[in-house]
Amino acid sequence: MKQISFSIRRDVRLGSIVADQQVDVYDALERRDQINRMMRRRLSDELESLIRRACQRGHLGTAEELLMVLRNLVDWEKEHFPHGRRPIDDMIERVAAELNAAKAQRDAA
């Protein structure tokens, strides 16, 4: 791949063609932050993932504690944001069922 380099004299002023027009400057860090905000998973999703991993690895005590944290988080969200964006109770039921299944499998062994 060819590389092209150029230089600009120090006394050169860059501006728009139209004197009154404001030129937007591309801010890479701002754009990165926007993308991160859009792609960031909710904390409840991260907790769900952690609980599943803990169950798969046999750390059932940790999974129970994380489930309690998830329930507390949901209660807090319901209190502070009563018109939440999505129902989360079914996620808690699914994760609790997975935890109970992992416990039953451990007890059967």
Biopython code that builds the backbone (N, CA, C, O; Angstrom):
import numpy as np
from Bio.PDB.StructureBuilder import StructureBuilder

atoms = [
    (1, "MET", "N", (0.844, -1.167, 0.000)),
    (1, "MET", "CA", (0.000, 0.000, 0.000)),
    (1, "MET", "C", (0.896, 1.238, 0.000)),
    (1, "MET", "O", (1.841, 1.320, 0.785)),
    (2, "LYS", "N", (0.610, 2.177, -0.856)),
    (2, "LYS", "CA", (1.389, 3.400, -0.930)),
    (2, "LYS", "C", (0.970, 4.354, 0.177)),
    (2, "LYS", "O", (-0.209, 4.456, 0.519)),
    (3, "GLN", "N", (1.934, 5.034, 0.718)),
    (3, "GLN", "CA", (1.656, 6.050, 1.718)),
    (3, "GLN", "C", (1.902, 7.414, 1.106)),
    (3, "GLN", "O", (2.881, 7.631, 0.392)),
    (4, "ILE", "N", (1.014, 8.305, 1.394)),
    (4, "ILE", "CA", (1.125, 9.661, 0.884)),
    (4, "ILE", "C", (1.272, 10.590, 2.074)),
    (4, "ILE", "O", (0.528, 10.494, 3.050)),
    (5, "SER", "N", (2.228, 11.479, 1.985)),
    (5, "SER", "CA", (2.389, 12.454, 3.062)),
    (5, "SER", "C", (2.374, 13.854, 2.446)),
    (5, "SER", "O", (2.731, 14.043, 1.283)),
    (6, "PHE", "N", (1.962, 14.806, 3.235)),
    (6, "PHE", "CA", (1.948, 16.194, 2.770)),
    (6, "PHE", "C", (2.159, 17.083, 3.971)),
    (6, "PHE", "O", (2.004, 16.655, 5.115)),
    (7, "SER", "N", (2.504, 18.293, 3.708)),
    (7, "SER", "CA", (2.707, 19.252, 4.789)),
    (7, "SER", "C", (1.999, 20.548, 4.426)),
    (7, "SER", "O", (1.783, 20.851, 3.253)),
    (8, "ILE", "N", (1.648, 21.294, 5.441)),
    (8, "ILE", "CA", (0.970, 22.577, 5.262)),
    (8, "ILE", "C", (1.818, 23.638, 5.952)),
    (8, "ILE", "O", (2.280, 23.452, 7.078)),
    (9, "ARG", "N", (2.010, 24.737, 5.267)),
    (9, "ARG", "CA", (2.789, 25.817, 5.862)),
    (9, "ARG", "C", (2.095, 26.320, 7.120)),
    (9, "ARG", "O", (0.873, 26.245, 7.243)),
    (10, "ARG", "N", (2.880, 26.825, 8.039)),
    (10, "ARG", "CA", (2.332, 27.286, 9.315)),
    (10, "ARG", "C", (1.455, 28.537, 9.159)),
    (10, "ARG", "O", (0.545, 28.747, 9.961)),
    (11, "ASP", "N", (1.700, 29.331, 8.187)),
    (11, "ASP", "CA", (0.958, 30.574, 8.056)),
    (11, "ASP", "C", (-0.339, 30.419, 7.256)),
    (11, "ASP", "O", (-1.030, 31.405, 7.001)),
    (12, "VAL", "N", (-0.669, 29.203, 6.865)),
    (12, "VAL", "CA", (-1.886, 28.964, 6.095)),
    (12, "VAL", "C", (-3.068, 28.855, 7.054)),
    (12, "VAL", "O", (-2.989, 28.176, 8.078)),
    (13, "ARG", "N", (-4.160, 29.529, 6.712)),
    (13, "ARG", "CA", (-5.378, 29.452, 7.524)),
    (13, "ARG", "C", (-6.415, 28.666, 6.749)),
    (13, "ARG", "O", (-6.674, 28.936, 5.577)),
    (14, "LEU", "N", (-6.998, 27.703, 7.412)),
    (14, "LEU", "CA", (-8.021, 26.890, 6.776)),
    (14, "LEU", "C", (-9.388, 27.405, 7.197)),
    (14, "LEU", "O", (-9.592, 27.749, 8.361)),
    (15, "GLY", "N", (-10.298, 27.457, 6.282)),
    (15, "GLY", "CA", (-11.638, 27.930, 6.597)),
    (15, "GLY", "C", (-12.598, 27.486, 5.522)),
    (15, "GLY", "O", (-12.220, 26.827, 4.554)),
    (16, "SER", "N", (-13.844, 27.857, 5.711)),
    (16, "SER", "CA", (-14.841, 27.469, 4.714)),
    (16, "SER", "C", (-14.823, 28.450, 3.552)),
    (16, "SER", "O", (-14.292, 29.556, 3.647)),
    (17, "ILE", "N", (-15.412, 28.012, 2.467)),
    (17, "ILE", "CA", (-15.479, 28.847, 1.279)),
    (17, "ILE", "C", (-16.384, 30.044, 1.534)),
    (17, "ILE", "O", (-16.097, 31.162, 1.106)),
    (18, "VAL", "N", (-17.481, 29.790, 2.238)),
    (18, "VAL", "CA", (-18.418, 30.854, 2.579)),
    (18, "VAL", "C", (-18.009, 31.399, 3.944)),
    (18, "VAL", "O", (-17.841, 30.637, 4.897)),
    (19, "ALA", "N", (-17.853, 32.689, 4.035)),
    (19, "ALA", "CA", (-17.304, 33.293, 5.253)),
    (19, "ALA", "C", (-18.181, 33.063, 6.482)),
    (19, "ALA", "O", (-17.652, 32.892, 7.580)),
    (20, "ASP", "N", (-19.503, 33.055, 6.329)),
    (20, "ASP", "CA", (-20.393, 32.929, 7.482)),
    (20, "ASP", "C", (-20.704, 31.476, 7.852)),
    (20, "ASP", "O", (-21.345, 31.215, 8.870)),
    (21, "GLN", "N", (-20.261, 30.557, 7.044)),
    (21, "GLN", "CA", (-20.598, 29.150, 7.269)),
    (21, "GLN", "C", (-19.706, 28.559, 8.352)),
    (21, "GLN", "O", (-18.486, 28.728, 8.340)),
    (22, "GLN", "N", (-20.332, 27.873, 9.272)),
    (22, "GLN", "CA", (-19.581, 27.208, 10.324)),
    (22, "GLN", "C", (-19.260, 25.784, 9.871)),
    (22, "GLN", "O", (-20.129, 25.078, 9.360)),
    (23, "VAL", "N", (-18.037, 25.381, 10.058)),
    (23, "VAL", "CA", (-17.607, 24.056, 9.629)),
    (23, "VAL", "C", (-17.564, 23.151, 10.856)),
    (23, "VAL", "O", (-16.911, 23.469, 11.851)),
    (24, "ASP", "N", (-18.263, 22.024, 10.776)),
    (24, "ASP", "CA", (-18.227, 21.062, 11.876)),
    (24, "ASP", "C", (-16.917, 20.307, 11.836)),
    (24, "ASP", "O", (-16.470, 19.853, 10.783)),
    (25, "VAL", "N", (-16.323, 20.186, 12.980)),
    (25, "VAL", "CA", (-15.068, 19.449, 13.088)),
    (25, "VAL", "C", (-15.399, 18.028, 13.515)),
    (25, "VAL", "O", (-16.168, 17.813, 14.452)),
    (26, "TYR", "N", (-14.820, 17.071, 12.828)),
    (26, "TYR", "CA", (-15.052, 15.667, 13.172)),
    (26, "TYR", "C", (-14.304, 15.351, 14.454)),
    (26, "TYR", "O", (-13.085, 15.503, 14.532)),
    (27, "ASP", "N", (-15.032, 14.919, 15.437)),
    (27, "ASP", "CA", (-14.444, 14.577, 16.732)),
    (27, "ASP", "C", (-14.505, 13.069, 16.898)),
    (27, "ASP", "O", (-15.562, 12.516, 17.202)),
    (28, "ALA", "N", (-13.383, 12.407, 16.700)),
    (28, "ALA", "CA", (-13.347, 10.940, 16.751)),
    (28, "ALA", "C", (-13.709, 10.416, 18.128)),
    (28, "ALA", "O", (-14.391, 9.397, 18.232)),
    (29, "LEU", "N", (-13.272, 11.080, 19.181)),
    (29, "LEU", "CA", (-13.583, 10.604, 20.540)),
    (29, "LEU", "C", (-15.071, 10.722, 20.842)),
    (29, "LEU", "O", (-15.654, 9.839, 21.472)),
    (30, "GLU", "N", (-15.680, 11.805, 20.394)),
    (30, "GLU", "CA", (-17.121, 11.972, 20.599)),
    (30, "GLU", "C", (-17.890, 10.890, 19.859)),
    (30, "GLU", "O", (-18.838, 10.315, 20.394)),
    (31, "ARG", "N", (-17.479, 10.616, 18.627)),
    (31, "ARG", "CA", (-18.144, 9.568, 17.838)),
    (31, "ARG", "C", (-17.984, 8.212, 18.510)),
    (31, "ARG", "O", (-18.933, 7.430, 18.557)),
    (32, "ARG", "N", (-16.797, 7.924, 19.031)),
    (32, "ARG", "CA", (-16.563, 6.670, 19.740)),
    (32, "ARG", "C", (-17.470, 6.562, 20.961)),
    (32, "ARG", "O", (-18.038, 5.503, 21.228)),
    (33, "ASP", "N", (-17.601, 7.650, 21.693)),
    (33, "ASP", "CA", (-18.477, 7.633, 22.865)),
    (33, "ASP", "C", (-19.929, 7.396, 22.481)),
    (33, "ASP", "O", (-20.652, 6.693, 23.186)),
    (34, "GLN", "N", (-20.364, 7.983, 21.359)),
    (34, "GLN", "CA", (-21.732, 7.755, 20.890)),
    (34, "GLN", "C", (-21.948, 6.285, 20.562)),
    (34, "GLN", "O", (-22.970, 5.704, 20.928)),
    (35, "ILE", "N", (-20.997, 5.694, 19.881)),
    (35, "ILE", "CA", (-21.117, 4.281, 19.516)),
    (35, "ILE", "C", (-21.116, 3.412, 20.768)),
    (35, "ILE", "O", (-21.907, 2.474, 20.872)),
    (36, "ASN", "N", (-20.241, 3.715, 21.712)),
    (36, "ASN", "CA", (-20.205, 2.938, 22.954)),
    (36, "ASN", "C", (-21.520, 3.031, 23.708)),
    (36, "ASN", "O", (-21.986, 2.039, 24.267)),
    (37, "ARG", "N", (-22.119, 4.208, 23.728)),
    (37, "ARG", "CA", (-23.403, 4.352, 24.411)),
    (37, "ARG", "C", (-24.484, 3.527, 23.727)),
    (37, "ARG", "O", (-25.336, 2.938, 24.393)),
    (38, "MET", "N", (-24.452, 3.483, 22.396)),
    (38, "MET", "CA", (-25.470, 2.724, 21.667)),
    (38, "MET", "C", (-25.281, 1.219, 21.865)),
    (38, "MET", "O", (-26.257, 0.479, 21.989)),
    (39, "MET", "N", (-24.040, 0.775, 21.894)),
    (39, "MET", "CA", (-23.753, -0.646, 21.923)),
    (39, "MET", "C", (-23.636, -1.219, 23.345)),
    (39, "MET", "O", (-23.603, -2.436, 23.527)),
    (40, "ARG", "N", (-23.575, -0.356, 24.321)),
    (40, "ARG", "CA", (-23.382, -0.816, 25.689)),
    (40, "ARG", "C", (-24.551, -1.680, 26.131)),
    (40, "ARG", "O", (-25.717, -1.329, 25.945)),
    (41, "ARG", "N", (-24.216, -2.794, 26.707)),
    (41, "ARG", "CA", (-25.263, -3.674, 27.218)),
    (41, "ARG", "C", (-25.762, -3.125, 28.540)),
    (41, "ARG", "O", (-25.024, -2.479, 29.284)),
    (42, "ARG", "N", (-26.997, -3.386, 28.810)),
    (42, "ARG", "CA", (-27.538, -2.977, 30.097)),
    (42, "ARG", "C", (-26.895, -3.801, 31.198)),
    (42, "ARG", "O", (-26.458, -4.930, 30.977)),
    (43, "LEU", "N", (-26.847, -3.226, 32.366)),
    (43, "LEU", "CA", (-26.260, -3.912, 33.513)),
    (43, "LEU", "C", (-27.000, -5.212, 33.798)),
    (43, "LEU", "O", (-26.383, -6.205, 34.185)),
    (44, "SER", "N", (-28.309, -5.213, 33.613)),
    (44, "SER", "CA", (-29.084, -6.430, 33.851)),
    (44, "SER", "C", (-28.678, -7.534, 32.876)),
    (44, "SER", "O", (-28.658, -8.707, 33.248)),
    (45, "ASP", "N", (-28.352, -7.170, 31.627)),
    (45, "ASP", "CA", (-27.891, -8.165, 30.661)),
    (45, "ASP", "C", (-26.544, -8.747, 31.078)),
    (45, "ASP", "O", (-26.308, -9.949, 30.953)),
    (46, "GLU", "N", (-25.667, -7.881, 31.573)),
    (46, "GLU", "CA", (-24.355, -8.350, 32.038)),
    (46, "GLU", "C", (-24.520, -9.298, 33.224)),
    (46, "GLU", "O", (-23.851, -10.330, 33.297)),
    (47, "LEU", "N", (-25.409, -8.947, 34.148)),
    (47, "LEU", "CA", (-25.642, -9.818, 35.308)),
    (47, "LEU", "C", (-26.212, -11.164, 34.880)),
    (47, "LEU", "O", (-25.822, -12.206, 35.407)),
    (48, "GLU", "N", (-27.130, -11.140, 33.931)),
    (48, "GLU", "CA", (-27.700, -12.392, 33.429)),
    (48, "GLU", "C", (-26.594, -13.279, 32.851)),
    (48, "GLU", "O", (-26.555, -14.483, 33.105)),
    (49, "SER", "N", (-25.716, -12.683, 32.086)),
    (49, "SER", "CA", (-24.612, -13.426, 31.491)),
    (49, "SER", "C", (-23.686, -13.990, 32.567)),
    (49, "SER", "O", (-23.246, -15.136, 32.469)),
    (50, "LEU", "N", (-23.392, -13.200, 33.581)),
    (50, "LEU", "CA", (-22.530, -13.663, 34.672)),
    (50, "LEU", "C", (-23.163, -14.813, 35.452)),
    (50, "LEU", "O", (-22.479, -15.759, 35.840)),
    (51, "ILE", "N", (-24.470, -14.725, 35.679)),
    (51, "ILE", "CA", (-25.164, -15.794, 36.407)),
    (51, "ILE", "C", (-25.102, -17.090, 35.605)),
    (51, "ILE", "O", (-24.848, -18.160, 36.157)),
    (52, "ARG", "N", (-25.334, -16.986, 34.312)),
    (52, "ARG", "CA", (-25.266, -18.194, 33.466)),
    (52, "ARG", "C", (-23.872, -18.802, 33.484)),
    (52, "ARG", "O", (-23.720, -20.019, 33.591)),
    (53, "ARG", "N", (-22.847, -17.947, 33.379)),
    (53, "ARG", "CA", (-21.469, -18.464, 33.417)),
    (53, "ARG", "C", (-21.150, -19.117, 34.751)),
    (53, "ARG", "O", (-20.491, -20.156, 34.796)),
    (54, "ALA", "N", (-21.614, -18.515, 35.829)),
    (54, "ALA", "CA", (-21.369, -19.090, 37.156)),
    (54, "ALA", "C", (-22.055, -20.439, 37.285)),
    (54, "ALA", "O", (-21.483, -21.363, 37.864)),
    (55, "CYS", "N", (-23.269, -20.577, 36.758)),
    (55, "CYS", "CA", (-23.977, -21.867, 36.792)),
    (55, "CYS", "C", (-23.228, -22.907, 35.969)),
    (55, "CYS", "O", (-23.072, -24.049, 36.403)),
    (56, "GLN", "N", (-22.770, -22.523, 34.797)),
    (56, "GLN", "CA", (-22.064, -23.464, 33.931)),
    (56, "GLN", "C", (-20.763, -23.939, 34.546)),
    (56, "GLN", "O", (-20.345, -25.075, 34.324)),
    (57, "ARG", "N", (-20.127, -23.086, 35.310)),
    (57, "ARG", "CA", (-18.844, -23.451, 35.918)),
    (57, "ARG", "C", (-18.995, -24.063, 37.303)),
    (57, "ARG", "O", (-18.004, -24.430, 37.934)),
    (58, "GLY", "N", (-20.229, -24.175, 37.776)),
    (58, "GLY", "CA", (-20.460, -24.822, 39.064)),
    (58, "GLY", "C", (-20.331, -23.905, 40.262)),
    (58, "GLY", "O", (-20.303, -24.386, 41.394)),
    (59, "HIS", "N", (-20.252, -22.610, 40.053)),
    (59, "HIS", "CA", (-20.177, -21.650, 41.160)),
    (59, "HIS", "C", (-21.590, -21.217, 41.533)),
    (59, "HIS", "O", (-21.991, -20.081, 41.282)),
    (60, "LEU", "N", (-22.330, -22.130, 42.131)),
    (60, "LEU", "CA", (-23.753, -21.870, 42.381)),
    (60, "LEU", "C", (-23.969, -20.834, 43.479)),
    (60, "LEU", "O", (-24.938, -20.076, 43.430)),
    (61, "GLY", "N", (-23.083, -20.795, 44.462)),
    (61, "GLY", "CA", (-23.196, -19.766, 45.501)),
    (61, "GLY", "C", (-23.039, -18.370, 44.922)),
    (61, "GLY", "O", (-23.771, -17.449, 45.284)),
    (62, "THR", "N", (-22.095, -18.225, 44.036)),
    (62, "THR", "CA", (-21.893, -16.940, 43.361)),
    (62, "THR", "C", (-23.095, -16.601, 42.503)),
    (62, "THR", "O", (-23.534, -15.451, 42.469)),
    (63, "ALA", "N", (-23.631, -17.599, 41.806)),
    (63, "ALA", "CA", (-24.810, -17.373, 40.972)),
    (63, "ALA", "C", (-25.995, -16.914, 41.820)),
    (63, "ALA", "O", (-26.754, -16.042, 41.397)),
    (64, "GLU", "N", (-26.163, -17.492, 43.014)),
    (64, "GLU", "CA", (-27.252, -17.074, 43.908)),
    (64, "GLU", "C", (-27.084, -15.622, 44.337)),
    (64, "GLU", "O", (-28.047, -14.856, 44.367)),
    (65, "GLU", "N", (-25.844, -15.252, 44.670)),
    (65, "GLU", "CA", (-25.591, -13.876, 45.085)),
    (65, "GLU", "C", (-25.840, -12.902, 43.932)),
    (65, "GLU", "O", (-26.414, -11.832, 44.131)),
    (66, "LEU", "N", (-25.412, -13.274, 42.741)),
    (66, "LEU", "CA", (-25.636, -12.417, 41.576)),
    (66, "LEU", "C", (-27.125, -12.301, 41.250)),
    (66, "LEU", "O", (-27.592, -11.242, 40.832)),
    (67, "LEU", "N", (-27.863, -13.390, 41.442)),
    (67, "LEU", "CA", (-29.308, -13.336, 41.222)),
    (67, "LEU", "C", (-29.954, -12.373, 42.212)),
    (67, "LEU", "O", (-30.877, -11.642, 41.851)),
    (68, "MET", "N", (-29.480, -12.365, 43.454)),
    (68, "MET", "CA", (-30.001, -11.427, 44.449)),
    (68, "MET", "C", (-29.681, -9.982, 44.024)),
    (68, "MET", "O", (-30.519, -9.092, 44.167)),
    (69, "VAL", "N", (-28.470, -9.758, 43.504)),
    (69, "VAL", "CA", (-28.103, -8.423, 43.023)),
    (69, "VAL", "C", (-29.005, -8.020, 41.859)),
    (69, "VAL", "O", (-29.453, -6.876, 41.784)),
    (70, "LEU", "N", (-29.269, -8.961, 40.950)),
    (70, "LEU", "CA", (-30.144, -8.682, 39.808)),
    (70, "LEU", "C", (-31.552, -8.320, 40.282)),
    (70, "LEU", "O", (-32.160, -7.380, 39.772)),
    (71, "ARG", "N", (-32.060, -9.059, 41.246)),
    (71, "ARG", "CA", (-33.402, -8.745, 41.779)),
    (71, "ARG", "C", (-33.422, -7.364, 42.429)),
    (71, "ARG", "O", (-34.377, -6.608, 42.249)),
    (72, "ASN", "N", (-32.375, -7.032, 43.182)),
    (72, "ASN", "CA", (-32.298, -5.698, 43.801)),
    (72, "ASN", "C", (-32.217, -4.610, 42.743)),
    (72, "ASN", "O", (-32.838, -3.557, 42.885)),
    (73, "LEU", "N", (-31.456, -4.859, 41.681)),
    (73, "LEU", "CA", (-31.349, -3.894, 40.593)),
    (73, "LEU", "C", (-32.704, -3.669, 39.930)),
    (73, "LEU", "O", (-33.082, -2.531, 39.652)),
    (74, "VAL", "N", (-33.429, -4.747, 39.679)),
    (74, "VAL", "CA", (-34.744, -4.633, 39.047)),
    (74, "VAL", "C", (-35.700, -3.865, 39.949)),
    (74, "VAL", "O", (-36.455, -3.015, 39.476)),
    (75, "ASP", "N", (-35.671, -4.160, 41.243)),
    (75, "ASP", "CA", (-36.529, -3.424, 42.178)),
    (75, "ASP", "C", (-36.188, -1.938, 42.167)),
    (75, "ASP", "O", (-37.084, -1.094, 42.175)),
    (76, "TRP", "N", (-34.890, -1.614, 42.149)),
    (76, "TRP", "CA", (-34.470, -0.219, 42.130)),
    (76, "TRP", "C", (-34.923, 0.454, 40.838)),
    (76, "TRP", "O", (-35.416, 1.582, 40.860)),
    (77, "GLU", "N", (-34.752, -0.250, 39.698)),
    (77, "GLU", "CA", (-35.169, 0.328, 38.416)),
    (77, "GLU", "C", (-36.676, 0.569, 38.379)),
    (77, "GLU", "O", (-37.134, 1.593, 37.871)),
    (78, "LYS", "N", (-37.439, -0.370, 38.917)),
    (78, "LYS", "CA", (-38.899, -0.190, 38.931)),
    (78, "LYS", "C", (-39.302, 0.996, 39.792)),
    (78, "LYS", "O", (-40.258, 1.705, 39.476)),
    (79, "GLU", "N", (-38.571, 1.211, 40.882)),
    (79, "GLU", "CA", (-38.883, 2.322, 41.777)),
    (79, "GLU", "C", (-38.522, 3.666, 41.135)),
    (79, "GLU", "O", (-39.291, 4.624, 41.204)),
    (80, "HIS", "N", (-37.356, 3.720, 40.518)),
    (80, "HIS", "CA", (-36.883, 4.989, 39.962)),
    (80, "HIS", "C", (-37.340, 5.243, 38.527)),
    (80, "HIS", "O", (-37.442, 6.394, 38.104)),
    (81, "PHE", "N", (-37.611, 4.194, 37.789)),
    (81, "PHE", "CA", (-38.057, 4.318, 36.400)),
    (81, "PHE", "C", (-39.295, 3.459, 36.203)),
    (81, "PHE", "O", (-39.210, 2.383, 35.610)),
    (82, "PRO", "N", (-40.448, 3.916, 36.691)),
    (82, "PRO", "CA", (-41.646, 3.077, 36.645)),
    (82, "PRO", "C", (-42.110, 2.734, 35.229)),
    (82, "PRO", "O", (-42.795, 1.731, 35.032)),
    (83, "HIS", "N", (-41.750, 3.543, 34.258)),
    (83, "HIS", "CA", (-42.140, 3.278, 32.875)),
    (83, "HIS", "C", (-40.922, 2.780, 32.110)),
    (83, "HIS", "O", (-40.516, 3.372, 31.110)),
    (84, "GLY", "N", (-40.348, 1.689, 32.591)),
    (84, "GLY", "CA", (-39.135, 1.139, 31.994)),
    (84, "GLY", "C", (-39.326, 0.745, 30.547)),
    (84, "GLY", "O", (-40.447, 0.636, 30.050)),
    (85, "ARG", "N", (-38.197, 0.534, 29.882)),
    (85, "ARG", "CA", (-38.246, 0.250, 28.456)),
    (85, "ARG", "C", (-38.639, -1.180, 28.139)),
    (85, "ARG", "O", (-39.135, -1.451, 27.046)),
    (86, "ARG", "N", (-38.430, -2.106, 29.072)),
    (86, "ARG", "CA", (-38.736, -3.502, 28.756)),
    (86, "ARG", "C", (-39.036, -4.269, 30.031)),
    (86, "ARG", "O", (-38.511, -3.945, 31.097)),
    (87, "PRO", "N", (-39.860, -5.261, 29.924)),
    (87, "PRO", "CA", (-40.118, -6.099, 31.108)),
    (87, "PRO", "C", (-38.915, -6.983, 31.377)),
    (87, "PRO", "O", (-38.334, -7.552, 30.452)),
    (88, "ILE", "N", (-38.546, -7.096, 32.635)),
    (88, "ILE", "CA", (-37.344, -7.846, 32.973)),
    (88, "ILE", "C", (-37.660, -9.035, 33.875)),
    (88, "ILE", "O", (-36.788, -9.858, 34.151)),
    (89, "ASP", "N", (-38.911, -9.122, 34.333)),
    (89, "ASP", "CA", (-39.275, -10.198, 35.247)),
    (89, "ASP", "C", (-39.078, -11.573, 34.617)),
    (89, "ASP", "O", (-38.680, -12.517, 35.300)),
    (90, "ASP", "N", (-39.353, -11.690, 33.322)),
    (90, "ASP", "CA", (-39.180, -12.982, 32.672)),
    (90, "ASP", "C", (-37.708, -13.392, 32.627)),
    (90, "ASP", "O", (-37.396, -14.582, 32.673)),
    (91, "MET", "N", (-36.800, -12.416, 32.537)),
    (91, "MET", "CA", (-35.375, -12.730, 32.571)),
    (91, "MET", "C", (-34.996, -13.310, 33.927)),
    (91, "MET", "O", (-34.236, -14.275, 34.003)),
    (92, "ILE", "N", (-35.521, -12.727, 34.987)),
    (92, "ILE", "CA", (-35.212, -13.225, 36.328)),
    (92, "ILE", "C", (-35.738, -14.640, 36.489)),
    (92, "ILE", "O", (-35.062, -15.496, 37.060)),
    (93, "GLU", "N", (-36.942, -14.889, 35.990)),
    (93, "GLU", "CA", (-37.507, -16.240, 36.088)),
    (93, "GLU", "C", (-36.661, -17.253, 35.315)),
    (93, "GLU", "O", (-36.428, -18.361, 35.796)),
    (94, "ARG", "N", (-36.205, -16.880, 34.128)),
    (94, "ARG", "CA", (-35.360, -17.786, 33.325)),
    (94, "ARG", "C", (-34.045, -18.088, 34.037)),
    (94, "ARG", "O", (-33.613, -19.239, 34.107)),
    (95, "VAL", "N", (-33.421, -17.050, 34.558)),
    (95, "VAL", "CA", (-32.133, -17.235, 35.229)),
    (95, "VAL", "C", (-32.317, -18.053, 36.504)),
    (95, "VAL", "O", (-31.495, -18.917, 36.811)),
    (96, "ALA", "N", (-33.379, -17.787, 37.240)),
    (96, "ALA", "CA", (-33.649, -18.554, 38.459)),
    (96, "ALA", "C", (-33.911, -20.018, 38.122)),
    (96, "ALA", "O", (-33.474, -20.909, 38.851)),
    (97, "ALA", "N", (-34.622, -20.274, 37.020)),
    (97, "ALA", "CA", (-34.868, -21.651, 36.596)),
    (97, "ALA", "C", (-33.562, -22.351, 36.219)),
    (97, "ALA", "O", (-33.375, -23.525, 36.540)),
    (98, "GLU", "N", (-32.660, -21.642, 35.543)),
    (98, "GLU", "CA", (-31.365, -22.222, 35.199)),
    (98, "GLU", "C", (-30.563, -22.536, 36.457)),
    (98, "GLU", "O", (-29.913, -23.578, 36.543)),
    (99, "LEU", "N", (-30.610, -21.640, 37.420)),
    (99, "LEU", "CA", (-29.903, -21.870, 38.678)),
    (99, "LEU", "C", (-30.479, -23.076, 39.404)),
    (99, "LEU", "O", (-29.727, -23.903, 39.918)),
    (100, "ASN", "N", (-31.800, -23.187, 39.454)),
    (100, "ASN", "CA", (-32.428, -24.342, 40.103)),
    (100, "ASN", "C", (-32.091, -25.640, 39.390)),
    (100, "ASN", "O", (-31.881, -26.668, 40.034)),
    (101, "ALA", "N", (-32.038, -25.601, 38.063)),
    (101, "ALA", "CA", (-31.671, -26.795, 37.292)),
    (101, "ALA", "C", (-30.228, -27.190, 37.580)),
    (101, "ALA", "O", (-29.925, -28.376, 37.706)),
    (102, "ALA", "N", (-29.340, -26.211, 37.685)),
    (102, "ALA", "CA", (-27.937, -26.507, 37.996)),
    (102, "ALA", "C", (-27.808, -27.095, 39.399)),
    (102, "ALA", "O", (-27.005, -28.001, 39.625)),
    (103, "LYS", "N", (-28.603, -26.577, 40.344)),
    (103, "LYS", "CA", (-28.593, -27.141, 41.706)),
    (103, "LYS", "C", (-29.097, -28.572, 41.703)),
    (103, "LYS", "O", (-28.516, -29.437, 42.358)),
    (104, "ALA", "N", (-30.180, -28.832, 40.967)),
    (104, "ALA", "CA", (-30.741, -30.173, 40.900)),
    (104, "ALA", "C", (-29.731, -31.133, 40.266)),
    (104, "ALA", "O", (-29.593, -32.273, 40.710)),
    (105, "GLN", "N", (-29.039, -30.680, 39.248)),
    (105, "GLN", "CA", (-28.033, -31.514, 38.600)),
    (105, "GLN", "C", (-26.875, -31.792, 39.559)),
    (105, "GLN", "O", (-26.350, -32.905, 39.582)),
    (106, "ARG", "N", (-26.475, -30.807, 40.342)),
    (106, "ARG", "CA", (-25.397, -31.016, 41.322)),
    (106, "ARG", "C", (-25.834, -32.004, 42.410)),
    (106, "ARG", "O", (-25.065, -32.874, 42.819)),
    (107, "ASP", "N", (-27.072, -31.856, 42.865)),
    (107, "ASP", "CA", (-27.579, -32.735, 43.925)),
    (107, "ASP", "C", (-27.751, -34.165, 43.438)),
    (107, "ASP", "O", (-27.599, -35.113, 44.209)),
    (108, "ALA", "N", (-28.071, -34.319, 42.145)),
    (108, "ALA", "CA", (-28.255, -35.661, 41.596)),
    (108, "ALA", "C", (-26.938, -36.394, 41.421)),
    (108, "ALA", "O", (-26.892, -37.624, 41.415)),
    (109, "ALA", "N", (-25.887, -35.637, 41.281)),
    (109, "ALA", "CA", (-24.566, -36.265, 41.047)),
    (109, "ALA", "C", (-23.935, -36.791, 42.312)),
    (109, "ALA", "O", (-22.833, -37.340, 42.270)),
]
sb = StructureBuilder()
sb.init_structure("model")
sb.init_model(0)
sb.init_chain("A")
sb.init_seg("    ")
for serial, (resi, resn, name, xyz) in enumerate(atoms, 1):
    if name == "N":
        sb.init_residue(resn, " ", resi, " ")
    sb.init_atom(name, np.array(xyz, "f"), 0.0, 1.0, " ", f" {name:<3s}", serial, name[0])
structure = sb.get_structure()
